[in-house]
Amino acid sequence: MSNESITLSEHDENCGCGCHDEQHPSEAHHHHEHKPITVTTHDTSIVGSYKFTIEKPYEEAEIVLDELLRHVAKDVTALGGIIGHIKAFLTSKGKSCMISITEDDSDKHHIESSHCVIEGVAIVFCIVPEQLESILKETFSAYIID
């Protein structure tokens, strides 16, 4: 028997390759919904992660984000907290093009959309997780869709 035929005979519903998952309805697939804000603890720090969109051009979103992060810092220190690190990554998503071809003709539709995706983290000390979560939710509320 060749190696190829051995491989083929071992590929069945019990092989674990993932191709046969629909044959196991009792095993639910795990889909994790990512929340826009999560707060956890790590040693003595409180870590708040966030992801949201600002529907503005890059230059405007940069200014808005800077103001938002300064607001988070101000609120943390107002509660007696210590800032370890507050940072965010701003990515611009703008131009897109859909190309449609029927027979030999090419039809292009250009779309200009201005929005920026923000992903960041706030690492703070000396406040409780609920306080940081409240600060992040309140500060970013205009940009988070539940």
N, C-alpha and C positions, 0 to 999 in steps of 0.2 A: 504494500500500500504506500502511495507517495505521501509526502508531507502535506500537500494540498488537500488530499482526500481526508487526512486525519483532521486538519483544521476545519473542513466543511462538516465532518461528522460531529465535531465537538460544539458547533454553533447551533444551539437550540434554545428553547424557552428558558432553560435553566443556566445558561452560560454567563449571565451577568453583564452582557455587552450593552444593555440599555435599549436594544432594538425591539425588545419584546415587552416593554413596559405596559403597553395597552392590554396585554394578556393577563395582567395582574391587577384587576380593578380594586381588590381589597387594600392594596397599598396606595395610599393617597400621596400625590406629589406634594412636596413642600414648597410653597411659594411664600416668601417673606416680603411683607409690605414694608417698605422703608419709610419711616416717619421723617418729616422735614426737620424735626428737632429731637435729638436724643441726649439724655444726660446720664452719665455713669460716674463711678468713682474709680480712682486708681491710686493706691496707697493713700496719701493724705490729700490728693488733689481731686477737684471736681472737674469733669471733662464734659463740655457741651459741644455736640457736633450739630451742624446745620447745613441744609441745602435748600436753596430757593432760587427763583428767577426774578430779575428786575427787567421789566418791559421798557427799556430805554436804550438809546445808543451807548456804546462803550464809554465814551467820555463822561456822559451824564451818570451812568451807572457807577463809575469809579468814584465820583464825588458823593453820590448817595451812600455807597457802601462805606466809604471812609467815615461819613457822619454816623452811620448806624453802628459801626464798631466803636467809635468814640463814645457813643451813647451807652453801649454795653459796658465799657470800661468805667464810665462815670457811675452807673448804677451799681456795679459790683463794689467799687470803693466806697460809695455812699452807705453800703450795708456793712462796712468794715472788712470787706474782702480784700485779698491781695491778688493782683493779676500776675499769673505766671506767663501766659502767652495768649494773645487773641489774634487769630490770623484767618484770612480768607483767600481763596483762589477765585479770581474773576475771569470767566471765559466768555468771549463774545461769539454769538451766533447770528449771522446776518444774511448774507446773500445765499440764494439757492436757485436752482434751475431744474425744471422738469423738461425732459426731452421726450417727445412722442413721435414715433415713426409709423406711418402707414404707407405701405408699398415703398416707394422711393423717397417720399417727402419727409423732411425733418421739421417738426414744429417745436419751437422752444418757448417756454414760458418762464420768464425771470421773475423772481419774487424777492422783494426787499423787506426783510423783517428785522427789527432791531430788538434784540433781547440778550441778556447776559445771564449766565448760570453762575451761581455763587455756591462754593463749598468751603466750609471752614470749621474751625474749632476754637473754643474758648477754654483755656485751662486756668482755673482759679483755685484759691485757697481761702479758708476761714469763713466760708458761707456754706449753707446746706444745699444739696442738689435741687430741692424744690425752689429755692430762691433763684438759682441760676436758670432753671427751666422757665420760671416766670419772667425773668429779665429777657431771655432770648425770644420767648413767644410774644411778649409785649413789643419789643423792639422791632422784630421782623414781621409783625402781624399783617402789615399792608402787602407783604410779598409772599406770604405762605397761604396756599390753598389746601384746605382740609378735605 
